[in-house]
Amino acid sequence: MMGIIYSIISGIAMTLQGVFNTRLGDKIGMWETNTLVQGTGFIITIIIWMLAGNGNFKNIKNVNKLYLLGGALGVIIIYTVMKGIGSLGPTCAIGIILVSQLTSAGIVDAFGFFDSQVIKFSANKIIGIIIMLIGIIIFKYKS
């Protein structure tokens, strides 16, 4: 149940962040917004880590170095979400983002990439993604 609640909060926060970042970028610039967003996130994370962190940075030497690209991916995510929302509007952009996330997550699951448990990518999942795409097309072009 908590996983569902966290996922709902994440979805709402990601949507709000995308819209807020796009509007901020309209006023101060794309890379200035990205810097502010990443910097603010870094400062807040440092504070939370100092108050509640219980991990161990020494273990970083034992992780797949590819996993260290999360921050760089964050820059790409912020940039592309802002550009998508700026071009398509929040609903269409987030819809396309969701479809691409589900598709890429399905591929990760199907092949067990990045130490993930293998979960079959069934025909039902493919049909679900196709239905989502049709929904986006109807939503965007029939409104």
DSSP file (Angstrom, degrees, kcal/mol; ACC not computed):
  #  RESIDUE AA STRUCTURE BP1 BP2  ACC     N-H-->O    O-->H-N    N-H-->O    O-->H-N    TCO  KAPPA ALPHA  PHI   PSI    X-CA   Y-CA   Z-CA
    1    1 A M     >        0   0    0      0, 0.0     4,-2.1     0, 0.0     3,-0.3   0.000 360.0 360.0 360.0 -41.9    0.0    0.0    0.0
    2    2 A M  H  >  +     0   0    0      1,-0.2     4,-3.1     2,-0.2     5,-0.2   0.862 360.0  58.3 -63.9 -33.8    2.8    2.4    0.8
    3    3 A G  H  > S+     0   0    0      1,-0.2     4,-2.1     2,-0.2    -1,-0.2   0.892 106.9  47.9 -61.1 -38.4    4.3    1.8   -2.6
    4    4 A I  H  > S+     0   0    0     -3,-0.3     4,-2.3     2,-0.2    -2,-0.2   0.925 112.5  48.3 -66.8 -44.8    1.1    3.0   -4.2
    5    5 A I  H  X S+     0   0    0     -4,-2.1     4,-2.5     1,-0.2     5,-0.2   0.932 112.2  48.4 -62.4 -46.3    0.9    6.1   -2.0
    6    6 A Y  H  X S+     0   0    0     -4,-3.1     4,-2.6     1,-0.2    -1,-0.2   0.902 111.4  51.2 -60.1 -40.4    4.6    7.0   -2.7
    7    7 A S  H  X S+     0   0    0     -4,-2.1     4,-2.5    -5,-0.2    -1,-0.2   0.886 109.8  49.0 -66.2 -38.9    4.0    6.5   -6.4
    8    8 A I  H  X S+     0   0    0     -4,-2.3     4,-2.4     2,-0.2     5,-0.2   0.937 112.6  47.6 -64.4 -46.5    0.9    8.8   -6.3
    9    9 A I  H  X S+     0   0    0     -4,-2.5     4,-2.9     1,-0.2    -2,-0.2   0.917 112.3  50.8 -60.1 -42.9    2.9   11.5   -4.5
   10   10 A S  H  X S+     0   0    0     -4,-2.6     4,-2.9    -5,-0.2     5,-0.2   0.919 109.5  49.9 -61.2 -44.9    5.7   11.1   -6.9
   11   11 A G  H  X S+     0   0    0     -4,-2.5     4,-2.0     2,-0.2    -1,-0.2   0.914 113.7  45.0 -61.4 -43.6    3.4   11.4   -9.9
   12   12 A I  H  X S+     0   0    0     -4,-2.4     4,-2.6     2,-0.2     5,-0.2   0.936 115.0  48.1 -65.0 -46.2    1.8   14.6   -8.5
   13   13 A A  H  X S+     0   0    0     -4,-2.9     4,-3.0     1,-0.2    -2,-0.2   0.896 111.0  50.8 -63.0 -40.5    5.2   16.1   -7.5
   14   14 A M  H  X S+     0   0    0     -4,-2.9     4,-2.3    -5,-0.2    -1,-0.2   0.892 111.4  48.1 -65.5 -38.8    6.7   15.3  -10.9
   15   15 A T  H  X S+     0   0    0     -4,-2.0     4,-2.3    -5,-0.2     5,-0.2   0.952 114.4  45.1 -64.9 -48.9    3.8   17.0  -12.7
   16   16 A L  H  X S+     0   0    0     -4,-2.6     4,-3.3     1,-0.2     5,-0.3   0.919 112.8  51.5 -61.1 -43.6    4.0   20.0  -10.5
   17   17 A Q  H  X S+     0   0    0     -4,-3.0     4,-3.1    -5,-0.2     5,-0.3   0.922 109.3  50.6 -60.1 -43.7    7.8   20.2  -10.8
   18   18 A G  H  X S+     0   0    0     -4,-2.3     4,-2.0     2,-0.2    -1,-0.2   0.921 114.9  42.1 -60.7 -44.7    7.5   20.0  -14.6
   19   19 A V  H  X S+     0   0    0     -4,-2.3     4,-2.5     2,-0.2     5,-0.2   0.942 116.5  47.8 -67.8 -47.4    5.0   22.8  -14.8
   20   20 A F  H  X S+     0   0    0     -4,-3.3     4,-2.7     1,-0.2     5,-0.2   0.928 113.1  48.6 -59.5 -45.5    6.8   25.0  -12.2
   21   21 A N  H  X S+     0   0    0     -4,-3.1     4,-2.9    -5,-0.3    -1,-0.2   0.900 110.9  50.7 -62.4 -41.0   10.1   24.5  -13.9
   22   22 A T  H  X S+     0   0    0     -4,-2.0     4,-1.6    -5,-0.3    -1,-0.2   0.933 113.0  44.8 -62.8 -45.9    8.7   25.3  -17.3
   23   23 A R  H  X S+     0   0    0     -4,-2.5     4,-0.8     2,-0.2    -2,-0.2   0.894 114.7  48.6 -66.4 -40.0    7.1   28.5  -16.1
   24   24 A L  H >X S+     0   0    0     -4,-2.7     4,-2.9    -5,-0.2     3,-0.9   0.915 109.0  54.1 -64.2 -42.4   10.3   29.5  -14.2
   25   25 A G  H 3X S+     0   0    0     -4,-2.9     4,-1.5     1,-0.3    -1,-0.2   0.827 100.7  60.2 -61.5 -32.5   12.3   28.8  -17.3
   26   26 A D  H 3< S+     0   0    0     -4,-1.6    -1,-0.3    -5,-0.2    -2,-0.2   0.817 115.6  34.8 -62.0 -29.4   10.1   31.1  -19.3
   27   27 A K  H << S+     0   0    0     -3,-0.9    -2,-0.2    -4,-0.8    -1,-0.2   0.856 134.6  18.0 -94.4 -41.5   11.2   33.9  -16.9
   28   28 A I  H  < S-     0   0    0     -4,-2.9    -3,-0.2     1,-0.2    -2,-0.1   0.578 111.6 -93.0-113.8 -10.9   14.8   33.2  -16.0
   29   29 A G     X  -     0   0    0     -4,-1.5     4,-2.0    -5,-0.5    -1,-0.2  -0.165  30.9 -89.7 112.0 153.2   16.1   30.7  -18.7
   30   30 A M  H  > S+     0   0    0      2,-0.2     4,-2.2     1,-0.2     5,-0.1   0.942 121.8  37.9 -63.0 -53.5   16.3   27.0  -19.2
   31   31 A W  H  > S+     0   0    0      2,-0.2     4,-2.3     1,-0.2    -1,-0.2   0.804 114.0  56.0 -76.5 -27.8   19.8   26.4  -17.8
   32   32 A E  H  > S+     0   0    0      2,-0.2     4,-2.5     1,-0.2    -1,-0.2   0.911 110.1  46.7 -65.8 -41.5   19.3   28.9  -15.0
   33   33 A T  H  X S+     0   0    0     -4,-2.0     4,-3.1     2,-0.2     5,-0.2   0.929 111.3  51.0 -64.1 -45.1   16.2   27.0  -13.9
   34   34 A N  H  X S+     0   0    0     -4,-2.2     4,-2.7     1,-0.2     5,-0.3   0.906 111.3  48.6 -59.6 -42.2   18.0   23.7  -14.2
   35   35 A T  H  X S+     0   0    0     -4,-2.3     4,-2.8     2,-0.2     5,-0.2   0.930 113.3  46.8 -62.5 -46.2   20.8   25.0  -12.0
   36   36 A L  H  X S+     0   0    0     -4,-2.5     4,-2.8     2,-0.2     5,-0.2   0.919 114.4  47.0 -62.9 -44.2   18.4   26.4   -9.4
   37   37 A V  H  X S+     0   0    0     -4,-3.1     4,-2.4     2,-0.2    -2,-0.2   0.944 116.5  42.5 -64.3 -49.2   16.4   23.1   -9.3
   38   38 A Q  H  X S+     0   0    0     -4,-2.7     4,-2.4    -5,-0.2    -2,-0.2   0.905 116.5  49.1 -64.8 -40.7   19.4   20.9   -9.0
   39   39 A G  H  X S+     0   0    0     -4,-2.8     4,-2.5    -5,-0.3    -2,-0.2   0.924 112.2  46.8 -65.5 -45.1   21.0   23.2   -6.5
   40   40 A T  H  X S+     0   0    0     -4,-2.8     4,-2.5    -5,-0.2     5,-0.2   0.926 113.3  49.5 -61.9 -44.9   17.9   23.5   -4.3
   41   41 A G  H  X S+     0   0    0     -4,-2.4     4,-2.4    -5,-0.2    -2,-0.2   0.894 110.4  51.0 -60.6 -40.4   17.5   19.7   -4.5
   42   42 A F  H  X S+     0   0    0     -4,-2.4     4,-2.5     2,-0.2    -2,-0.2   0.932 111.0  47.3 -63.0 -46.7   21.1   19.2   -3.5
   43   43 A I  H  X S+     0   0    0     -4,-2.5     4,-2.1     2,-0.2    -2,-0.2   0.930 114.1  46.5 -62.6 -46.1   20.9   21.5   -0.5
   44   44 A I  H  X S+     0   0    0     -4,-2.5     4,-2.5     1,-0.2    -1,-0.2   0.901 112.5  50.9 -63.9 -40.2   17.7   19.9    0.8
   45   45 A T  H  X S+     0   0    0     -4,-2.4     4,-3.0    -5,-0.2    -1,-0.2   0.900 108.1  52.1 -64.9 -40.5   19.1   16.4    0.3
   46   46 A I  H  X S+     0   0    0     -4,-2.5     4,-2.5     2,-0.2    -1,-0.2   0.925 110.7  48.5 -59.9 -44.6   22.3   17.3    2.2
   47   47 A I  H  X S+     0   0    0     -4,-2.1     4,-1.8     2,-0.2    -2,-0.2   0.938 114.2  45.0 -62.2 -47.3   20.1   18.6    5.1
   48   48 A I  H  X>S+     0   0    0     -4,-2.5     4,-3.3     1,-0.2     5,-0.5   0.913 112.8  51.9 -63.4 -42.1   18.0   15.5    5.1
   49   49 A W  H  X5S+     0   0    0     -4,-3.0     4,-2.1     1,-0.2    -1,-0.2   0.910 109.7  49.1 -59.9 -43.2   21.0   13.2    4.8
   50   50 A M  H  <5S+     0   0    0     -4,-2.5    -1,-0.2    -5,-0.2    -2,-0.2   0.847 119.8  38.0 -66.5 -33.0   22.7   15.0    7.8
   51   51 A L  H  <5S+     0   0    0     -4,-1.8    -2,-0.2    -5,-0.2    -1,-0.2   0.827 138.9   7.0 -86.4 -34.1   19.5   14.6    9.9
   52   52 A A  H  <5S+     0   0    0     -4,-3.3    -3,-0.2    -5,-0.2    -2,-0.2   0.410  84.7 131.0-134.3   0.9   18.3   11.1    8.8
   53   53 A G     << +     0   0    0     -4,-2.1    -4,-0.0    -5,-0.5     0, 0.0  -0.331  17.7 167.2 -64.5 139.1   20.9    9.5    6.6
   54   54 A N        +     0   0    0     -2,-0.0    -1,-0.1     2,-0.0    -5,-0.0   0.218  43.9  97.2-136.0  13.9   21.8    5.9    7.5
   55   55 A G        -     0   0    0     -6,-0.1     2,-0.3     3,-0.0     3,-0.1  -0.054  68.8-119.8 -87.7-164.5   23.7    4.7    4.5
   56   56 A N    >   -     0   0    0      1,-0.1     3,-1.8    -2,-0.0     4,-0.1  -0.894   7.3-158.9-147.1 111.0   27.4    4.6    4.0
   57   57 A F  G >  S+     0   0    0     -2,-0.3     3,-1.9     1,-0.3     4,-0.2   0.723  89.6  75.4 -61.8 -20.5   29.2    6.4    1.2
   58   58 A K  G >  S+     0   0    0      1,-0.3     3,-1.0     2,-0.1    -1,-0.3   0.795  85.7  64.1 -61.7 -25.7   32.2    4.0    1.6
   59   59 A N  G X  S+     0   0    0     -3,-1.8     3,-2.0     1,-0.2    -1,-0.3   0.530  75.1  91.2 -75.3  -4.5   30.0    1.4   -0.2
   60   60 A I  G X  S+     0   0    0     -3,-1.9     3,-1.3     1,-0.3    -1,-0.2   0.795  76.1  64.7 -62.2 -26.8   30.0    3.5   -3.4
   61   61 A K  G <  S+     0   0    0     -3,-1.0    -1,-0.3     1,-0.2    -2,-0.1   0.667  98.8  55.5 -69.6 -14.1   33.1    1.6   -4.6
   62   62 A N  G <  S+     0   0    0     -3,-2.0    -1,-0.2    -4,-0.1     2,-0.2   0.388  90.2  93.2 -99.2   2.7   31.0   -1.5   -4.7
   63   63 A V  S <  S-     0   0    0     -3,-1.3     2,-0.3    -4,-0.2     5,-0.1  -0.623  89.2 -94.1 -97.8 156.4   28.2   -0.2   -7.1
   64   64 A N    >   -     0   0    0     -2,-0.2     3,-1.9     1,-0.2     4,-0.3  -0.521  35.2-135.1 -61.4 124.2   28.0   -0.5  -10.8
   65   65 A K  G >  S+     0   0    0     -2,-0.3     3,-1.5     1,-0.3    -1,-0.2   0.749 101.0  69.9 -61.4 -23.9   29.5    2.8  -12.0
   66   66 A L  G >  S+     0   0    0      1,-0.3     3,-1.7     2,-0.2    -1,-0.3   0.835  88.3  65.1 -59.5 -32.7   26.6    3.3  -14.4
   67   67 A Y  G X  S+     0   0    0     -3,-1.9     3,-0.8     1,-0.3    -1,-0.3   0.624  86.1  71.9 -68.5 -12.0   24.4    3.9  -11.4
   68   68 A L  G X  S+     0   0    0     -3,-1.5     3,-0.5    -4,-0.3     4,-0.3   0.465  76.3  82.4 -80.7  -0.9   26.3    7.0  -10.7
   69   69 A L  G <>  +     0   0    0     -3,-1.7     4,-2.7     1,-0.2     5,-0.2   0.383  57.2 103.7 -84.6   4.8   24.7    8.7  -13.7
   70   70 A G  H <> S+     0   0    0     -3,-0.8     4,-1.9     1,-0.2    -1,-0.2   0.876  80.0  49.2 -55.7 -41.7   21.5    9.6  -11.8
   71   71 A G  H <> S+     0   0    0     -3,-0.5     4,-1.5     2,-0.2    -1,-0.2   0.910 111.6  48.3 -65.6 -42.2   22.5   13.3  -11.4
   72   72 A A  H  > S+     0   0    0     -4,-0.3     4,-1.7     1,-0.2    -2,-0.2   0.897 110.7  51.5 -65.1 -39.5   23.4   13.6  -15.1
   73   73 A L  H  X S+     0   0    0     -4,-2.7     4,-3.0     1,-0.2    -1,-0.2   0.858 103.4  60.3 -64.1 -33.6   20.1   12.0  -16.0
   74   74 A G  H  X S+     0   0    0     -4,-1.9     4,-2.7    -5,-0.2     5,-0.2   0.894 102.9  50.7 -59.2 -40.4   18.4   14.5  -13.7
   75   75 A V  H  X S+     0   0    0     -4,-1.5     4,-2.3     2,-0.2    -1,-0.2   0.930 112.7  46.0 -62.6 -45.2   19.7   17.3  -15.9
   76   76 A I  H  X S+     0   0    0     -4,-1.7     4,-2.9     2,-0.2     5,-0.3   0.914 113.0  50.5 -63.4 -43.1   18.4   15.6  -19.0
   77   77 A I  H  X S+     0   0    0     -4,-3.0     4,-2.7     2,-0.2     5,-0.3   0.948 111.4  46.4 -61.4 -50.2   15.0   15.0  -17.4
   78   78 A I  H  X S+     0   0    0     -4,-2.7     4,-2.1     1,-0.2    -1,-0.2   0.931 115.6  46.9 -59.8 -46.0   14.5   18.5  -16.2
   79   79 A Y  H  X S+     0   0    0     -4,-2.3     4,-2.3    -5,-0.2    -2,-0.2   0.949 116.0  42.7 -60.6 -51.0   15.5   19.9  -19.6
   80   80 A T  H  X S+     0   0    0     -4,-2.9     4,-2.7     1,-0.2    -1,-0.2   0.850 112.7  52.1 -71.9 -33.4   13.3   17.6  -21.6
   81   81 A V  H  X S+     0   0    0     -4,-2.7     4,-2.9    -5,-0.3     5,-0.3   0.933 111.4  48.2 -64.3 -44.4   10.3   17.8  -19.4
   82   82 A M  H  X S+     0   0    0     -4,-2.1     4,-2.4    -5,-0.3    -2,-0.2   0.925 114.3  45.5 -61.4 -44.6   10.5   21.6  -19.6
   83   83 A K  H  X S+     0   0    0     -4,-2.3     4,-1.8     2,-0.2    -1,-0.2   0.905 114.2  49.1 -66.1 -41.3   10.8   21.5  -23.3
   84   84 A G  H  X S+     0   0    0     -4,-2.7     4,-3.0     2,-0.2     5,-0.5   0.939 114.5  43.4 -63.5 -48.2    8.0   19.0  -23.7
   85   85 A I  H  X S+     0   0    0     -4,-2.9     4,-2.0     1,-0.2    -2,-0.2   0.897 112.9  53.4 -65.0 -39.7    5.6   20.9  -21.5
   86   86 A G  H  < S+     0   0    0     -4,-2.4    -1,-0.2    -5,-0.3    -2,-0.2   0.847 118.6  35.3 -62.7 -33.5    6.5   24.2  -23.1
   87   87 A S  H  < S+     0   0    0     -4,-1.8    -2,-0.2    -5,-0.2    -1,-0.2   0.855 134.2  20.2 -87.9 -38.5    5.8   22.7  -26.6
   88   88 A L  H  < S-     0   0    0     -4,-3.0     4,-0.4    -5,-0.2    -3,-0.2   0.608 103.9-112.0-110.1 -16.1    2.8   20.4  -25.9
   89   89 A G     X  -     0   0    0     -4,-2.0     4,-2.1    -5,-0.5     5,-0.3  -0.084  41.5 -74.3  90.6 159.0    1.3   21.6  -22.6
   90   90 A P  H  > S+     0   0    0      0, 0.0     4,-2.7     0, 0.0     5,-0.3   0.897 124.5  49.5 -59.5 -46.4    1.3   19.7  -19.3
   91   91 A T  H  > S+     0   0    0      1,-0.2     4,-2.1     2,-0.2     5,-0.1   0.942 116.0  39.2 -65.4 -49.5   -1.3   17.0  -20.1
   92   92 A C  H  > S+     0   0    0     -4,-0.4     4,-2.4     2,-0.2     5,-0.2   0.928 118.1  48.9 -66.4 -45.1    0.0   15.8  -23.5
   93   93 A A  H  X S+     0   0    0     -4,-2.1     4,-2.6     1,-0.2    -2,-0.2   0.936 113.3  45.9 -61.7 -47.1    3.6   16.0  -22.4
   94   94 A I  H  X S+     0   0    0     -4,-2.7     4,-2.8    -5,-0.3    -1,-0.2   0.879 110.7  55.0 -65.4 -36.5    3.1   14.1  -19.2
   95   95 A G  H  X S+     0   0    0     -4,-2.1     4,-2.1    -5,-0.3    -1,-0.2   0.934 110.9  43.8 -59.6 -46.4    1.0   11.6  -21.1
   96   96 A I  H  X S+     0   0    0     -4,-2.4     4,-2.5     2,-0.2    -2,-0.2   0.894 112.2  53.4 -66.3 -39.9    3.8   10.9  -23.5
   97   97 A I  H  X S+     0   0    0     -4,-2.6     4,-2.6    -5,-0.2    -2,-0.2   0.929 108.5  50.4 -59.2 -45.1    6.3   10.9  -20.6
   98   98 A L  H  X S+     0   0    0     -4,-2.8     4,-2.8     2,-0.2    -2,-0.2   0.914 110.6  48.5 -61.0 -43.7    4.2    8.2  -18.8
   99   99 A V  H  X S+     0   0    0     -4,-2.1     4,-2.5     1,-0.2    -1,-0.2   0.922 113.2  47.2 -63.0 -43.5    4.0    6.0  -22.0
  100  100 A S  H  X S+     0   0    0     -4,-2.5     4,-2.5     2,-0.2     5,-0.2   0.875 112.6  50.1 -67.8 -35.1    7.8    6.3  -22.5
  101  101 A Q  H  X S+     0   0    0     -4,-2.6     4,-2.8    -5,-0.2     5,-0.2   0.934 112.3  46.6 -65.9 -45.4    8.4    5.5  -18.8
  102  102 A L  H  X S+     0   0    0     -4,-2.8     4,-2.4     2,-0.2    -2,-0.2   0.911 114.3  48.1 -62.7 -41.9    6.2    2.5  -18.9
  103  103 A T  H  X S+     0   0    0     -4,-2.5     4,-1.9    -5,-0.2    -2,-0.2   0.946 115.2  43.1 -64.4 -48.9    7.7    1.2  -22.1
  104  104 A S  H  X S+     0   0    0     -4,-2.5     4,-2.3     1,-0.2    -2,-0.2   0.884 114.6  50.8 -67.6 -36.7   11.3    1.7  -20.9
  105  105 A A  H  X S+     0   0    0     -4,-2.8     4,-2.8    -5,-0.2    -1,-0.2   0.893 108.7  52.9 -65.2 -38.5   10.5    0.2  -17.5
  106  106 A G  H  X S+     0   0    0     -4,-2.4     4,-2.9    -5,-0.2    -2,-0.2   0.880 109.2  48.7 -62.8 -38.1    8.9   -2.8  -19.3
  107  107 A I  H  X S+     0   0    0     -4,-1.9     4,-2.0     2,-0.2     6,-0.3   0.916 111.0  49.9 -67.3 -43.6   12.1   -3.3  -21.3
  108  108 A V  H  X>S+     0   0    0     -4,-2.3     5,-1.4     1,-0.2     4,-1.2   0.940 115.5  44.2 -58.9 -46.9   14.2   -3.1  -18.1
  109  109 A D  H  <5S+     0   0    0     -4,-2.8    10,-1.9     1,-0.2     3,-0.4   0.934 111.2  53.1 -62.4 -47.2   11.8   -5.7  -16.5
  110  110 A A  H  <5S+     0   0    0     -4,-2.9    -1,-0.2     1,-0.2    -2,-0.2   0.842 121.6  29.9 -61.0 -36.0   11.7   -8.0  -19.5
  111  111 A F  H  <5S-     0   0    0     -4,-2.0    -1,-0.2    -5,-0.1    -2,-0.2   0.474 103.3-123.3-104.1  -3.7   15.4   -8.3  -19.8
  112  112 A G  T ><5 +     0   0    0     -4,-1.2     3,-0.6    -3,-0.4     4,-0.4   0.815  45.2 179.5  66.9  29.5   16.4   -7.8  -16.1
  113  113 A F  G > < +     0   0    0     -5,-1.4     3,-1.3    -6,-0.3    -1,-0.1  -0.245  58.3  18.9 -61.8 152.2   18.6   -4.9  -16.9
  114  114 A F  G 3  S-     0   0    0      1,-0.3    -1,-0.2     2,-0.0    -2,-0.1   0.850 135.3 -58.9  58.0  41.5   20.5   -3.1  -14.1
  115  115 A D  G <  S+     0   0    0     -3,-0.6    -1,-0.3     1,-0.2     2,-0.2   0.708  96.4 149.2  64.0  23.0   20.1   -6.0  -11.7
  116  116 A S    <   -     0   0    0     -3,-1.3    -1,-0.2    -4,-0.4     2,-0.2  -0.564  55.5-101.5 -84.2 151.6   16.3   -5.9  -11.9
  117  117 A Q        -     0   0    0     -2,-0.2     2,-0.4     1,-0.1    -5,-0.3  -0.504  43.2-107.7 -67.5 137.8   14.2   -9.0  -11.4
  118  118 A V        +     0   0    0     -2,-0.2     2,-0.4    -7,-0.1    -8,-0.2  -0.559  41.0 179.6 -72.1 124.8   13.0  -10.4  -14.8
  119  119 A I        -     0   0    0    -10,-1.9    -7,-0.2    -2,-0.4    -8,-0.0  -0.992  33.3-111.4-128.6 122.1    9.3   -9.7  -15.2
  120  120 A K        -     0   0    0     -2,-0.4     2,-1.1     1,-0.1   -10,-0.1  -0.198  17.1-137.8 -56.4 136.0    7.7  -10.9  -18.5
  121  121 A F        -     0   0    0    -11,-0.1    -1,-0.1   -14,-0.1   -15,-0.0  -0.799  36.2-165.8 -95.0  92.4    6.6   -8.1  -20.9
  122  122 A S     >  -     0   0    0     -2,-1.1     4,-1.7     1,-0.1     3,-0.3  -0.158  35.1-105.2 -81.5 170.2    3.3   -9.7  -21.9
  123  123 A A  H  > S+     0   0    0      1,-0.2     4,-2.8     2,-0.2     5,-0.2   0.851 119.5  61.5 -61.1 -35.4    0.9   -8.9  -24.7
  124  124 A N  H  > S+     0   0    0      1,-0.2     4,-2.4     2,-0.2    -1,-0.2   0.889 103.5  49.1 -59.4 -39.4   -1.4   -7.3  -22.1
  125  125 A K  H  > S+     0   0    0     -3,-0.3     4,-2.2     2,-0.2    -1,-0.2   0.908 111.1  49.1 -67.7 -41.1    1.2   -4.8  -21.3
  126  126 A I  H  X S+     0   0    0     -4,-1.7     4,-2.4     2,-0.2    -2,-0.2   0.926 111.7  49.2 -63.1 -44.0    1.8   -4.0  -24.9
  127  127 A I  H  X S+     0   0    0     -4,-2.8     4,-2.6     1,-0.2    -2,-0.2   0.909 109.1  53.4 -61.4 -41.9   -1.9   -3.5  -25.5
  128  128 A G  H  X S+     0   0    0     -4,-2.4     4,-2.1     1,-0.2    -1,-0.2   0.903 109.3  47.7 -59.6 -42.4   -2.1   -1.3  -22.4
  129  129 A I  H  X S+     0   0    0     -4,-2.2     4,-2.4     2,-0.2    -1,-0.2   0.903 111.2  51.0 -66.2 -41.0    0.7    1.0  -23.8
  130  130 A I  H  X S+     0   0    0     -4,-2.4     4,-2.5     2,-0.2    -2,-0.2   0.915 109.3  50.8 -62.3 -42.0   -1.1    1.1  -27.2
  131  131 A I  H  X S+     0   0    0     -4,-2.6     4,-2.5     1,-0.2    -1,-0.2   0.903 109.1  51.5 -62.3 -40.6   -4.3    2.1  -25.5
  132  132 A M  H  X S+     0   0    0     -4,-2.1     4,-2.3     2,-0.2    -2,-0.2   0.924 109.6  49.9 -61.3 -43.4   -2.5    4.8  -23.6
  133  133 A L  H  X S+     0   0    0     -4,-2.4     4,-2.4     1,-0.2    -2,-0.2   0.919 110.4  49.5 -61.3 -43.6   -1.0    6.1  -26.9
  134  134 A I  H  X S+     0   0    0     -4,-2.5     4,-2.8     1,-0.2    -1,-0.2   0.913 109.5  53.1 -61.3 -41.5   -4.5    6.1  -28.5
  135  135 A G  H  X S+     0   0    0     -4,-2.5     4,-2.9     1,-0.2    -2,-0.2   0.895 108.2  49.6 -60.2 -41.4   -5.8    8.0  -25.5
  136  136 A I  H  X S+     0   0    0     -4,-2.3     4,-2.9     2,-0.2     5,-0.3   0.923 111.5  49.0 -63.8 -43.7   -3.1   10.7  -25.8
  137  137 A I  H  X S+     0   0    0     -4,-2.4     4,-2.8     2,-0.2     5,-0.3   0.936 114.3  44.9 -61.8 -46.5   -3.9   11.1  -29.5
  138  138 A I  H  X S+     0   0    0     -4,-2.8     4,-1.8     1,-0.2    -2,-0.2   0.928 114.9  48.8 -62.5 -44.6   -7.6   11.4  -28.8
  139  139 A F  H  < S+     0   0    0     -4,-2.9     4,-0.3    -5,-0.2    -2,-0.2   0.911 118.7  38.6 -62.0 -43.5   -7.0   13.8  -26.0
  140  140 A K  H  < S+     0   0    0     -4,-2.9     3,-0.3    -5,-0.2    -2,-0.2   0.906 126.9  29.7 -76.3 -43.2   -4.6   16.0  -27.9
  141  141 A Y  H  < S+     0   0    0     -4,-2.8    -3,-0.2    -5,-0.3    -2,-0.2   0.512 118.4  49.3-104.4  -4.9   -6.3   16.0  -31.3
  142  142 A K     <        0   0    0     -4,-1.8    -1,-0.2    -5,-0.3    -3,-0.1   0.237 360.0 360.0-116.0  13.3  -10.0   15.6  -30.6
  143  143 A S              0   0    0     -3,-0.3    -1,-0.1    -4,-0.3    -2,-0.1   0.463 360.0 360.0 -96.7 360.0  -10.4   18.3  -28.0
